[in-house]
């Protein structure tokens, strides 16, 4: 699988990149983004704009994963950091529905 990656320094910048003409298949975001919106809010707002957008949330904190799991739709993938490249690849494939 080949992926083109667009980086954003904040959730707000990611939302700007997700403009009306954007063509993304997957949003990968940490749950804790520092100041500004959380990754779960970014994901919800992005998916409201693009209902078919796959979501992969990541966190190094187990309590955040538990909180996100309660708030997040079942279709959103949750991945604990640190992770291996293989674990990341598997999570991306699950989020995209690719086997």
N, C-alpha and C positions, 0 to 999 in steps of 0.2 A: 504494500500500500504506500502510495506517495502522498505526502501532505505538504501544502504550502502554508506557512505560518505567518500571521500578522501579530506583532507584539503591541501591547498597550501598557502604559505606565500606571494607569489607574482604571477603576471601573468606569469613571466618567469618560475617559478617552476611548475605552472599548465601546461604549455606547455611541460615540461619535463615529467610530469605524463601522458600526452597524447601521449605517444610513440606509435610506430607502432603496438605493441601487446595490446594496451589498449582496454578495452571493457566498454565504458560508454554509458549510454542512455541520460544523461542530464548534461549540464554544467550550474551551478549557479554562477554568478559573479556579484560583484558590478561594476558599471560603472567606478567610481573613485577608482583606486587601489594604489594611492600614486605614488612614483617614479617608472618609468618603463612604460610598456605598459598599455593602458586603457582597461577596460573590454570589450568594443566594438571591439577593435583590437584582444584581446585574443579570443573572441567568433568567429570572422571572420576567424582567423587562425586555430582555432580548427575545425570549420565546414568545412574549406577547406580540412583538413585531413580526416574528418569523416562527409560526407555530410548528414547522417541521424541523427547526433547529435542534440538533442533538446537544445535550449538556453533559459535561464531565466536570464534577466538582472535586477539588483536592484539598487536603488539610493535613498538617502535621500534628494536629491536636485532636485526640479522640473525643473529647467532649463536644467540639464543634461538629464532628462527623455525626454524633448522636443527635444534636440539635438540628442539623441540616436534614438528617434522615426523617425527622418528624415533620419538617416543613416542606420537604421537596417532593415533587411528583415521583412516582415509582419509576418512571422512564429515565430519570436522571441517574447517572452513574456517580458513585462516591469512591474515591481512591485515597488511601492513607499514604502520606509521605513519611519517610523517604520510600521510594519505590524503585524497582528495577526497570530497565527499558522494556523488558518483556511484560511486566505487570502493566506498565503504561500502554504498551501496544495492545494488550488484551482488553484493557478498559476502553480504549479508543474504539476498538472493533465492536465491543458490546454496545457502546453508546450509539455507534453508527448502524448497528444491526448487521455487521459484516462477520461472516464466519470464516 
